[in-house]
Amino acid sequence: PIPVALKIQCSAYKLANLDGIGGKSDPFFVVSSSRTLYRSEAIMNNESPIWQPFVLNVSDVYNIDTPFTIYVYNWDRDGSHDLIGEFTTTVRDWMFGAYRQAVREPGGSGSRGAFTVDYVEILEAEVRKEMYSAYEVGVAASKLLAMDSGIRAKSDPYFEVVVNYNNQNVVLYRSEYIRQNLNPVWKPFALNVQDVHGYDHPFTINVFDWDPDGGHDLIGNATTNLREWTVTNGSYEIGLKNHSRAAGAFSIQWMKPLTYAVDVPVPFRVPALSYSITPYALKVAQELAKSLKGFFELTIRPPGWKKSLVLYRSEVAESTGGDQVYWKPFLLNTGDVTGPDTPFDI
């Protein structure tokens, strides 16, 4: 009978060393068939690792003769994860007992070690991970770029989870910022599957360097999806890029399934009818702060209008002699800006 699922024990033999003289690679592997099906744990400093067994459902690769790819990587703390090599195989290849295949660079002919299927157990039924409504996620970062100037200066990093839907970017979550730390560990947060539009819809992680003047320089970003987070055995480090420059890693350290959708963050998930807002300005230029008498306007341009509509105009406030200006609190009705995700101007 044709199997529906396999429990597979894998190892490798004499993988290429990508960590330089005196070191060994820290290998992990990825099973991919148009999407990531499984990502193993990384085994530190070992050229012949033995990984934990994993389950492969045959229908995930379509059938026993459909090719899929194994990628073997050298784990790096900064999320770059250099490719040791890859090969293409089928389920049928793995059903004749222990089997060893060469791992090669793309386009290369020489072996960079061997990937071994040590044993295969045929299962009577598919094994499916339960799909949950939401997850609590523990996140961190490592080896971030130092964006602040000065001797021994670092960054004050925070991150945003941003999803693009119907050509509009929506911030689903914004973390706290952590002062002067290139390896931050942020507070856990909750993420609803519905809010990212399913397990396979891409979303972006943006990591910024917080600045008191509101400039908030981009450290780096990466595009990912929720399935990538859930198929990993262990932590998952995502390489950040600032244009073409490596910018460190964003790390999914753990995930706790939740059986219910959560109202996090509340202002975006369940919009209130109105909000009381206390505005102020920071880092006002010195030449202006001495004699500043400033006010601000909040405007929106309704569809079809040529001019913007002023929803609120503040009082004129004077600086207190420093670089800060404070205005009185005001109320903003959600309906006046037509919704929580509708852009408006200050």
URRA-V807318 format. One record per backbone hydrogen bond with DSSP energy under -0.5 kcal/mol. NH is the residue of the N-H (numbers start at 1). CO is the residue of the C=O. If there is no record, write none. Layout:
nh=(NH;NH)
co=(CO;CO)
This chain:
nh=(4;5;6;7;8;8;9;10;11;12;13;15;16;18;23;27;28;30;31;32;32;33;37;38;39;40;43;44;46;46;51;54;56;58;59;60;61;61;62;63;66;67;68;69;70;71;71;72;73;73;74;75;75;79;82;84;85;86;87;89;92;94;94;95;99;101;103;104;104;108;112;112;114;115;116;117;118;118;119;121;122;123;128;133;134;135;136;137;138;139;140;141;142;144;145;147;148;153;157;157;158;160;161;162;162;163;165;165;168;170;172;172;173;175;178;181;186;189;191;193;194;196;196;197;198;203;204;205;206;206;207;207;208;208;209;210;210;214;217;219;220;221;222;224;227;229;230;231;233;234;236;238;238;239;239;240;241;242;243;244;245;247;249;250;251;252;253;253;254;256;257;258;264;268;269;270;275;277;277;279;281;284;288;289;290;291;292;294;297;298;299;299;300;302;305;309;310;311;311;312;314;317;317;319;320;325;327;330;332;334;335;336;337;337;338;339;342;345)
co=(123;123;56;121;6;54;119;8;116;49;114;47;112;16;20;46;73;71;38;30;69;35;31;31;231;29;27;42;25;43;10;8;6;4;4;57;57;58;59;61;63;65;89;32;87;30;69;85;28;71;82;26;73;76;74;72;72;104;70;68;64;90;91;92;117;115;113;86;102;105;103;113;13;101;11;99;9;116;9;7;120;5;126;258;258;191;256;189;254;137;251;184;249;182;247;145;154;150;178;181;208;206;173;160;204;170;163;168;165;163;161;170;161;159;157;155;139;137;135;133;133;192;193;194;193;224;162;222;160;204;205;220;158;206;217;156;208;211;209;207;207;241;205;203;199;225;226;227;39;232;252;236;250;79;237;248;221;245;241;242;242;240;142;238;140;236;138;251;138;136;255;134;262;265;265;266;332;275;330;277;325;323;285;285;286;288;288;317;346;312;297;345;309;300;302;300;308;298;309;298;296;294;315;292;324;281;279;277;275;273;273;333;333;334;335;334;339;299)
